[in-house]
Amino acid sequence: MARRGKRLTAARQRIERDSAYDLAAAVDLIKGNATAKFDETIEIAINLGVDPRHADQMVRGVVALPHGTGKALRVAVFAKGDKAKEAEAAGADVVGAEDLAERITKGEIPFDRCIATPDMMAVVGRLGKILGPRGLMPNPKLGTVTPDVTAAVKAAKAGQIEFRVEKAGIVHAGVGKASFTAEALAENIKAFVDAISKAKPSGSKGTYFKRVSLSSTMGPGLKLNVASLAG
């Protein structure tokens, strides 16, 4: 335990807590401080100038990270017949209809993303109180209610992630692993920030990006210079 404490202390000493780092320098520092015995996730957190309690200030969407997340995503698909076979062929981990709904009702949720064909929404709709709070409810605006289950499953498996601002006005996501190259992490981060920028709601007034921070699973966080994230 003492050794871990020394490692974290040393990592913190390499970061100036009051400084805002340019993207390249931030990525190098975060990668250098990710010294755990497992491949740490690199996480971004963005404080936005929005109040999501108001409908016109909600920030939500999807983004395909160019280099994926480094995490194996488990995908469930609500579909029947040929569409079910199509989902299985595309690589879905769980495929079903009423049987899958029953499993979810019993507390079994062996997936990280849920997709449904439009004709299955009558079944899926009954699961709103279970899937909704977990951010798993299929939504046509996010491309997870679609007849093209092949494209949806492949997009999810390739590194497409969903984002949604929390009550405090914060949106966060894993944007890669410490084992990624600095260039790959930087490109993923820029793609995520660009998606958040494009999702700016009409009700947002004043400063939209209030604070952006980067961290690894076991390492300290640091502030990013927002201007360095453009382009």
Secondary structure as a PSIPRED ss2 file (coil, helix, strand):
# PSIPRED VFORMAT (PSIPRED V4.0)

   1 M C   1.000  0.000  0.000
   2 A H   0.000  1.000  0.000
   3 R H   0.000  1.000  0.000
   4 R H   0.000  1.000  0.000
   5 G H   0.000  1.000  0.000
   6 K H   0.000  1.000  0.000
   7 R H   0.000  1.000  0.000
   8 L H   0.000  1.000  0.000
   9 T H   0.000  1.000  0.000
  10 A H   0.000  1.000  0.000
  11 A H   0.000  1.000  0.000
  12 R H   0.000  1.000  0.000
  13 Q H   0.000  1.000  0.000
  14 R C   1.000  0.000  0.000
  15 I C   1.000  0.000  0.000
  16 E C   1.000  0.000  0.000
  17 R C   1.000  0.000  0.000
  18 D C   1.000  0.000  0.000
  19 S C   1.000  0.000  0.000
  20 A E   0.000  0.000  1.000
  21 Y E   0.000  0.000  1.000
  22 D C   1.000  0.000  0.000
  23 L H   0.000  1.000  0.000
  24 A H   0.000  1.000  0.000
  25 A H   0.000  1.000  0.000
  26 A H   0.000  1.000  0.000
  27 V H   0.000  1.000  0.000
  28 D H   0.000  1.000  0.000
  29 L H   0.000  1.000  0.000
  30 I H   0.000  1.000  0.000
  31 K H   0.000  1.000  0.000
  32 G H   0.000  1.000  0.000
  33 N H   0.000  1.000  0.000
  34 A C   1.000  0.000  0.000
  35 T C   1.000  0.000  0.000
  36 A C   1.000  0.000  0.000
  37 K C   1.000  0.000  0.000
  38 F C   1.000  0.000  0.000
  39 D C   1.000  0.000  0.000
  40 E C   1.000  0.000  0.000
  41 T E   0.000  0.000  1.000
  42 I E   0.000  0.000  1.000
  43 E E   0.000  0.000  1.000
  44 I E   0.000  0.000  1.000
  45 A E   0.000  0.000  1.000
  46 I E   0.000  0.000  1.000
  47 N E   0.000  0.000  1.000
  48 L E   0.000  0.000  1.000
  49 G C   1.000  0.000  0.000
  50 V C   1.000  0.000  0.000
  51 D C   1.000  0.000  0.000
  52 P C   1.000  0.000  0.000
  53 R C   1.000  0.000  0.000
  54 H C   1.000  0.000  0.000
  55 A H   0.000  1.000  0.000
  56 D H   0.000  1.000  0.000
  57 Q H   0.000  1.000  0.000
  58 M C   1.000  0.000  0.000
  59 V C   1.000  0.000  0.000
  60 R E   0.000  0.000  1.000
  61 G E   0.000  0.000  1.000
  62 V E   0.000  0.000  1.000
  63 V E   0.000  0.000  1.000
  64 A E   0.000  0.000  1.000
  65 L C   1.000  0.000  0.000
  66 P C   1.000  0.000  0.000
  67 H C   1.000  0.000  0.000
  68 G C   1.000  0.000  0.000
  69 T C   1.000  0.000  0.000
  70 G C   1.000  0.000  0.000
  71 K C   1.000  0.000  0.000
  72 A C   1.000  0.000  0.000
  73 L C   1.000  0.000  0.000
  74 R C   1.000  0.000  0.000
  75 V E   0.000  0.000  1.000
  76 A E   0.000  0.000  1.000
  77 V E   0.000  0.000  1.000
  78 F E   0.000  0.000  1.000
  79 A C   1.000  0.000  0.000
  80 K C   1.000  0.000  0.000
  81 G H   0.000  1.000  0.000
  82 D H   0.000  1.000  0.000
  83 K H   0.000  1.000  0.000
  84 A H   0.000  1.000  0.000
  85 K H   0.000  1.000  0.000
  86 E H   0.000  1.000  0.000
  87 A H   0.000  1.000  0.000
  88 E H   0.000  1.000  0.000
  89 A H   0.000  1.000  0.000
  90 A H   0.000  1.000  0.000
  91 G C   1.000  0.000  0.000
  92 A C   1.000  0.000  0.000
  93 D C   1.000  0.000  0.000
  94 V E   0.000  0.000  1.000
  95 V E   0.000  0.000  1.000
  96 G E   0.000  0.000  1.000
  97 A C   1.000  0.000  0.000
  98 E H   0.000  1.000  0.000
  99 D H   0.000  1.000  0.000
 100 L H   0.000  1.000  0.000
 101 A H   0.000  1.000  0.000
 102 E H   0.000  1.000  0.000
 103 R H   0.000  1.000  0.000
 104 I H   0.000  1.000  0.000
 105 T H   0.000  1.000  0.000
 106 K C   1.000  0.000  0.000
 107 G C   1.000  0.000  0.000
 108 E C   1.000  0.000  0.000
 109 I C   1.000  0.000  0.000
 110 P C   1.000  0.000  0.000
 111 F C   1.000  0.000  0.000
 112 D C   1.000  0.000  0.000
 113 R E   0.000  0.000  1.000
 114 C E   0.000  0.000  1.000
 115 I E   0.000  0.000  1.000
 116 A E   0.000  0.000  1.000
 117 T C   1.000  0.000  0.000
 118 P H   0.000  1.000  0.000
 119 D H   0.000  1.000  0.000
 120 M H   0.000  1.000  0.000
 121 M H   0.000  1.000  0.000
 122 A H   0.000  1.000  0.000
 123 V H   0.000  1.000  0.000
 124 V H   0.000  1.000  0.000
 125 G H   0.000  1.000  0.000
 126 R H   0.000  1.000  0.000
 127 L H   0.000  1.000  0.000
 128 G H   0.000  1.000  0.000
 129 K H   0.000  1.000  0.000
 130 I H   0.000  1.000  0.000
 131 L H   0.000  1.000  0.000
 132 G H   0.000  1.000  0.000
 133 P H   0.000  1.000  0.000
 134 R H   0.000  1.000  0.000
 135 G C   1.000  0.000  0.000
 136 L C   1.000  0.000  0.000
 137 M C   1.000  0.000  0.000
 138 P C   1.000  0.000  0.000
 139 N C   1.000  0.000  0.000
 140 P H   0.000  1.000  0.000
 141 K H   0.000  1.000  0.000
 142 L H   0.000  1.000  0.000
 143 G C   1.000  0.000  0.000
 144 T C   1.000  0.000  0.000
 145 V E   0.000  0.000  1.000
 146 T C   1.000  0.000  0.000
 147 P C   1.000  0.000  0.000
 148 D C   1.000  0.000  0.000
 149 V H   0.000  1.000  0.000
 150 T H   0.000  1.000  0.000
 151 A H   0.000  1.000  0.000
 152 A H   0.000  1.000  0.000
 153 V H   0.000  1.000  0.000
 154 K H   0.000  1.000  0.000
 155 A H   0.000  1.000  0.000
 156 A H   0.000  1.000  0.000
 157 K H   0.000  1.000  0.000
 158 A H   0.000  1.000  0.000
 159 G C   1.000  0.000  0.000
 160 Q E   0.000  0.000  1.000
 161 I E   0.000  0.000  1.000
 162 E E   0.000  0.000  1.000
 163 F E   0.000  0.000  1.000
 164 R E   0.000  0.000  1.000
 165 V C   1.000  0.000  0.000
 166 E C   1.000  0.000  0.000
 167 K C   1.000  0.000  0.000
 168 A C   1.000  0.000  0.000
 169 G C   1.000  0.000  0.000
 170 I E   0.000  0.000  1.000
 171 V E   0.000  0.000  1.000
 172 H E   0.000  0.000  1.000
 173 A E   0.000  0.000  1.000
 174 G E   0.000  0.000  1.000
 175 V E   0.000  0.000  1.000
 176 G E   0.000  0.000  1.000
 177 K E   0.000  0.000  1.000
 178 A C   1.000  0.000  0.000
 179 S C   1.000  0.000  0.000
 180 F C   1.000  0.000  0.000
 181 T C   1.000  0.000  0.000
 182 A H   0.000  1.000  0.000
 183 E H   0.000  1.000  0.000
 184 A H   0.000  1.000  0.000
 185 L H   0.000  1.000  0.000
 186 A H   0.000  1.000  0.000
 187 E H   0.000  1.000  0.000
 188 N H   0.000  1.000  0.000
 189 I H   0.000  1.000  0.000
 190 K H   0.000  1.000  0.000
 191 A H   0.000  1.000  0.000
 192 F H   0.000  1.000  0.000
 193 V H   0.000  1.000  0.000
 194 D H   0.000  1.000  0.000
 195 A H   0.000  1.000  0.000
 196 I H   0.000  1.000  0.000
 197 S H   0.000  1.000  0.000
 198 K H   0.000  1.000  0.000
 199 A C   1.000  0.000  0.000
 200 K C   1.000  0.000  0.000
 201 P C   1.000  0.000  0.000
 202 S C   1.000  0.000  0.000
 203 G C   1.000  0.000  0.000
 204 S C   1.000  0.000  0.000
 205 K C   1.000  0.000  0.000
 206 G C   1.000  0.000  0.000
 207 T C   1.000  0.000  0.000
 208 Y C   1.000  0.000  0.000
 209 F E   0.000  0.000  1.000
 210 K E   0.000  0.000  1.000
 211 R E   0.000  0.000  1.000
 212 V E   0.000  0.000  1.000
 213 S E   0.000  0.000  1.000
 214 L E   0.000  0.000  1.000
 215 S E   0.000  0.000  1.000
 216 S E   0.000  0.000  1.000
 217 T C   1.000  0.000  0.000
 218 M C   1.000  0.000  0.000
 219 G C   1.000  0.000  0.000
 220 P C   1.000  0.000  0.000
 221 G C   1.000  0.000  0.000
 222 L E   0.000  0.000  1.000
 223 K E   0.000  0.000  1.000
 224 L E   0.000  0.000  1.000
 225 N C   1.000  0.000  0.000
 226 V H   0.000  1.000  0.000
 227 A H   0.000  1.000  0.000
 228 S H   0.000  1.000  0.000
 229 L H   0.000  1.000  0.000
 230 A C   1.000  0.000  0.000
 231 G C   1.000  0.000  0.000
